[in-house]
Amino acid sequence: MTIKERYEAREFQTVTEVSGPLMFVNLRGMGEVSYGEMAEITTTSGERRRGQVLDVSKDLAIIQCFEGTSGLETKDTICRFLGETMKIGVSKEMLGRVFNGRGESIDGGGDIIPDKILDVAGTPINPSARQYPKEFIETGISTIDTLLTLVRGQKLPLFSGSGLPHNMLAAQIARQAKVLGTEEEFAVIFSAMGITADEARFFRDDFEATGALDKVVLFLNLADDPAIERLLTPRLALTVAEYLAYEHNYHVLVILTDMTAYAESLREVAAARSEVPSRRGYPGYMYSDFSTIYERAGRIHDKKGSITQIPILTLPNYDITHPVPDLTGYITEGQVYVDVALNRKGLYPPINPLPSLSRLMKDTIGQGSTRSDHKFVSDQLYALYATGRDLRDLVAVVGDESLSETDKKILEFADLFEQRFINQDYHEDRTIFESLDIGWEMLSIFDDPHRVLKRIPSEIIDKFHMDKRDDKTDFNSVDI
């Protein structure tokens, strides 16, 4: 068979059905089509769209159309199978650029001249080649840096809800994130799925106004874009991240917002395929699908670069047991919880450390990384705030007459912790040393620190306590 004959044999004008984002093509025994293969769809008006084979059964191929199926007619639509999987051209020139959810530039800067063409599915990482995530990433946000430390190579999701300022928090992290005490290259890949035009404008304007866009690659999938495109957007972002990390030694922070919108698209496609639904209508394979995204973060032996992920999830009805956050929690290494009650108090960022967790924090903080008092200050702040919240509930029921003087001080500390430590300005970039010093400043309200601060060894109190430290000591560098 000649090249021309082979080319024509993979071109079909036998579309039998269009359902939602899916198109069904009858192969009539005339061609071999593979799962994941790309297809070019030509409409009756001559418009060309892209699609991907989602399933093959006997002589029937099911194709998901990235640009949607609006305007497609079963009679005259032509489908040509390209014999390759979905790929994207990558280059360092992508830094500072804005792309849509299909990887096409939308900032007026023209097309990228690629250095490489890479498969968006990525290359599976041999588990034995993985290196344990270490090294502190400073976000400039006290609650995260001190109590929920982000580690290079970690997957740390952000659990939020509708109406909460998770977009502002994501933009602030992307703008301020840095590797402490190094001159290594750092980049942010920002992948937004199902956002509104106003939200997309906010991200672009914020990064441009602060000059952070130079180190950011933006992928924007809007709410009115085809839902099927959302399944592609995070994979494009991670492919660029892998290229920068493993080919050019960048330390890359990937922010994925909103993974709940991604899951909704996954459910929509599953429903269009008439699949048997699992919990709350989501497909049974959602866990394994999530893993193909989350497990692309990490560090690899003999590679200087790394990929750190912050997936953002909006919890329906603030339900942490919803399948999306529930399955995410099994794969990732902790969570940052954005609290609706703190938001109602007018606090920003409204991060509640009590239901939050960073499982890799303990191996990263301390002398040689942050500061030798970090773990003890973190444990003490957490313990006192938790006690203060319990005392608030008690006072609401029985009043404060029976409280001891220490209990009253702990109540005062809880209020101070929210107003002074959790609360900070959107443009305030605190160093870890400033955050720790704020912690000690709040702990100094207790008259007998050795009796009350039970989570901190006496020698650490004597060295770092605000009333005891030597003003001549430079605590910003003593332990680095």
N, C-alpha and C positions, 0 to 999 in steps of 0.2 A: 504494500500500500504506500503510495506517495505521500509526501508531507501534506499536500493539498487535500488529498482524499481523507487522510487522518484528521485534518482540521475540520473538514465538512462533516465527518462522521460524528463529531462531538457537538454538532449544532442541531437543535431540535425546535420544531414549531408544533409541539404536541402538548401544550399546557392544558391539563384537564380540569383544574380547579384552583381557585384562589381563596384562601381562608385566613383572614386577619393578616399577620405578617408573613404567612407561608404561601408558597406556590408549589403545586404538584405537577410534575412532568412525567409523561409516559415515555419510557426509553424504547419500547417495542423491540427489545432484544438486540438493538443495534449499537450499543455502546456500553463501556464499563465505566462506572462512576464510583468514586470513593467518598467515604465519610470525611467531612471537613474540606472537601475540594471547593475552590472558588468557581463562581459562574458569572457570566456577563449576560444581563437581560436587556433586550432591545424592545422597546414599546412600539406601538403602531405609529407614534409620532416621530420615531427615530431616537428618542431619548435612551441613554444607556445607564443602567443601574448595576449595582453589584449585589451578589448574593453568595450564600455558602450552603453547601449540602449538609442538611441536618440529619437525614436518614435515607437509607436505600433499602427498599423491600421489593424483591423480584425485579420487575421492570418499572417500578415507580420510584422516582427521586423526589424527596421533599426538600425545598430550598427556602431558607430564611432570607428575606430581602432587606438589606440594610437601609435603603432609602424608602422603604414602605411599598405597598402593593397598590396604592391609589392610582387609578387610570389604567391598570393592566387589563387586557382582554384575552380571554383564553384562546380565541381564534387566531389572532395575528401576532401574538407575542413570541419572540424568538429567544431561546435560551442556549447559550454556548458554554460548555464546561471547559475550564482553562487548564486542568491537569496539575494544579498546584494549590497549596493551602494559602490562607490569608497571610500577607507579608506587609511590612512597612519599611520604608527607607529611613535610615537613622544617620545622624551626624551631630557633631558638637554644635553646629550652627542652630540646632533646635533650641538651645538655651536662649531665653528672652523672647520666644515666639509663642503664638496662640494658635491652636488647632481645634477643629470641631471633633465630634465624637467618632468620626471616621478617619481621622488623621490628616485631614486636608487643612492647609493654612487658611486662616480667616482674618489675619491682621494686616493684609495688604502688602506683606513683605515678599510675596512670590513663593514659588515652590522651593523646597529644600533640595540641594544637590546631595544625594546620599553617599556616605562612605561605604555603607553596607546595606544589604537587603536582608531583614531578619523575619523569621516566622513569629507571629504574635503569640503563639501558644508557648513559646519559650522552650528552653532545654531543661529537662528534669535534672535536679541536682542530686548527685550521689550522696546519701546521708553521711557516709564516712568522710566526705570532702567538706562537710560543714564545720565551721569553727564556732565555738560557743560565743554568743553575743556578749560583748563587753564594751567598755568605754562610754562615758557619759556624754549625752547630747543636751546642751543647754537651750531651753526654749524661752528663757526670760520670764516665765510664769512661775511664781513662787510655789503654788500648790503642786504643780507637776514636778518641778525641779527638786523640791525638798522632800515631798511625801510620796510621789509616784514617778520616780526617776525614769526618764526615757533612755534606753540603752541602744547603742549602735548595733543594728542587726535585729532589733526586736520588732514584734507585731503588737502594738498597743492600741486597741480600738477606743473610740470615744462614743459613749452611749448618751444620746441626747433625746429630745422630744420636739414636737412641733411647737414653734413659737419661741424656742430657746436660742440663744446667740451662738450656736455651734459654727455658723459660717464665719462670724467675726473671730471666734477662737481659732478656727482653722487658718484663716488669713494671717492672724497674729503669729501663730506657730511657724507658718511658712516663711514669714518675713524675718523672724528673730532667731530661728534655729541655727545653731552653730556647734562645731566640735571644740570643746574647751582646750585651750593651750596648744593648738596645732595650727600649722599653716597649710593643711591639706585641703584639696579642692572639695567644695560642698555645693550640692545642687538640690533643688526641690522639684519633684514632678507632681503637679496638681491635677487630679482627674475628677471632674465634676459631672455627675450623672443625674439627669432629670431635674435640673435647676431651672428657675425662671430667668427671663431675660434681665430682670432687675438684679438678681443675684449674680449673673454672669458679668454684668456691668460693674457691680460692686467689686468683684475679685480683680477684674482688669484694672479698674481705676485705682484701687488700693495698691496693687503691686507697682503700677507705673508711677504713682505719686510718691511712693517711698523709695523708689529706685531698686526694689527687690526683684523686679521682673528680669533683670539681667541674669539671675541665677535660677530662674523658674521656667519650666516648660508647662504650659497650660493646655489641658484638653477639656473642652466644654461641650457637653451634651445637654441640650435644652429640653424642657418639658414637652415642647411641641414637636421635637424630633421623633422619628420612629422609635418605638420602645425597644425594638430588636437591636438598635444601635448601642444601647446601654450595655449589652452583653459584650460588645467589642471594645468599648472605651477603656476600661481598666486594663485590659490585656495590651492595648497599644501603649498605655502609659508605662506599664511594667517592662515592656520590651525596650523602650527608650531608657528606662532606669538601669536595666541589666547591661545595656551597651555602655552607658556612661560609667557604671560601677566597675565592670570587669574588663573593659577595653581601655578606659582612660583613668582608672583609679579614683573616681569620684566617690565621695560618701553621699549617698542619695537618700533623701527623705521623700517617701511617696505618701501623699494624702489622697484618700479615696472617699469622696462624698457624693452621693449618699448610697451606702450599700443596701439600704432598704428599698430604694428605687430600683436598684439592680435586681434584687430578689423579686420585686413585683413584675419586672420584665420577664424574668425566668419563669414565673408562674403563668404569665400571659402566653408565652410560647408553648409551655407544657399543656395548657388548656386547648390551644389551637391544634395541638397534635393528638388531642383526645386521650392524654395519658391519665392513668389512675392517680388521683391526688393523694397527698399525704397530709401532714398536720396543717390545718387551716388553708387547705387548697394548694400548698406549695409542693413541688415535685419531690419525690423521695430521694432523689440524687442531689438535693441542694447542698448537703454537707460536703460531698466530694467535689461539687462545683466550686464552692467557697474555698476549698483547700487548694485548688489549682491557681487561685489568686493569692491567698494569704501565704502559702508556702514558697512563694517566689521572693520572699524577704529573707535576709540573712547575710552571713559572712562565709567566705570560702577560703580554705587553706591556700596559701601562696598567691592570694589576690589581695591587693591593698584596699580596693574599694569595698563598699558594703551597701546594702539596701535595708532601710528601716521603714516600716509601714505604720501609718495612723489611719485605719479605716474609721469613718464616721457613720453612725447608724442612728436614725430617728426612730425611737420606740413608739409603735402605735399605742395610744392611751398610756404612755409612759410605763408599759408592761415589760419588765425585764425578762419575763418567762416566755415572751413571744419567740417563735422559731428562729427569726433572724439573729437577735442577740444571743439566744441560747446556743445555737450552733457555732456562732462566731466565738463564743467563750471557750468552746472545746478546743479550738485550733490556735487561738492567740494566747499571749502571755500576760493576761491581766485586762483591766478596763479602767477608763477614766469616766466617771459618772457626772454628767451635767444635771444639776438639781433644780427642779421647778420651784421649790420653796425658797431657795437662796436667790433665785432670779426674781421672785416676787418682792424680796427685800431690797431690790435694786443693786445687788452685788454683781460685779463683773470681775473675772469670769466666775459663774456660779458653779464651781466644781466642788462637789461634796466628797471629801477624802474618805469618809467612813465606809461607803459601799465600793470604793475604788481600790485598785490593787495594781502593783507592778511586780510581777513574779521574779524578774531578773534584777531588781534594784539592789538586793543584798550583796550581790557579787560585783557591784560596780562602784559603789560609793565608798568613801573613807579615805584614809591617808594614801597619797599617791594618785588619787583620782579627783576627789573633790576636797574634803577636809575631814580631819579625824573625828570631829564631833558630829558629823552629818547623821549617822545612824541613830545616835542617842537623842539628838534634837528631834529627829523625825518621829521616833517611837514616843517621846514624851509629849510632843504636840498632839499626836493622834490620840494618846490615852487621855489627856486632859480635855480635849475637845469632845471625845465620846462621853466622858463623865459629865461634862457641862451640859450636853444635850439631854442626858438622862435626868439631871437635876432640874432642867427647865420643865420637863414633863411632870416631875414630882411637885414642883412649885405651883404649876397650873392646877393641881388637884388639891393640895393641902396647905399651900401658902409657904412663905419662907421663914416663919417664926421659929421653926425647929432646926433650921440649918446652922451648922457650925460656922465659925469665921473662915475656916479653910474652904468649906463648901461655897460660901459667898464669894470668896476670891476666885474659885473655879468658875462660878457663873460669870463673874466679871471677865475672866480669861476667855470664855467661849464667845462673848460678844466682841472682845478685842481681837480675837483670832479671825472672826469673820470680817470685821471692818478694816483691820490693819494688815492681815496676812493674805486671806483669800482675795479681798477686794484690791484691785489695782487698775490703773488706767489702761485703755486699749493700746496706747502708744508707749507704755512704760515697759522698758526692757531691763529687768533686774538680773544681776549676776547671782550665781549660787551663793556667793559670799554675802551679798546684801540680804538675800532671803534668810540665810542662817542667822545673820545678825539681828534681823527683825524678829526671828524666833526667840533669840536670847533676850531681846528687849521686852518681849511679852512675858517671858518666864521670870523676869526680874521683879514682877509685881508681888511675888511671894516672899514674905519676910524671912522664912526659914527654908531656903532652897534645898538643903541637904535632907530635910524631912519630907518635903512635898515632891521633889523631883526624883522619884524612885527609879525612873528608867535611865537615869544618867549617873555614871560612876562619879564618886567624889572628886577624883583628880581632874575629870573633864569639867566639872562645875567650877573648881578652883582656877582652872586655866581660862575658861571662856565666859563665865558669868559676867554680866555687865558691871556689877559692883566690885568684881575682884580682878578683872583683867588689867594688864599693864598697858596704858595708852600708847606706849612706844612700840608695842608688838604689832607687826603687820600680819594680821590673820588672813589677808587675802592671798598670801603666798607661802605661809609657813609650812603647809602640808603638801604642796604641789611638787 
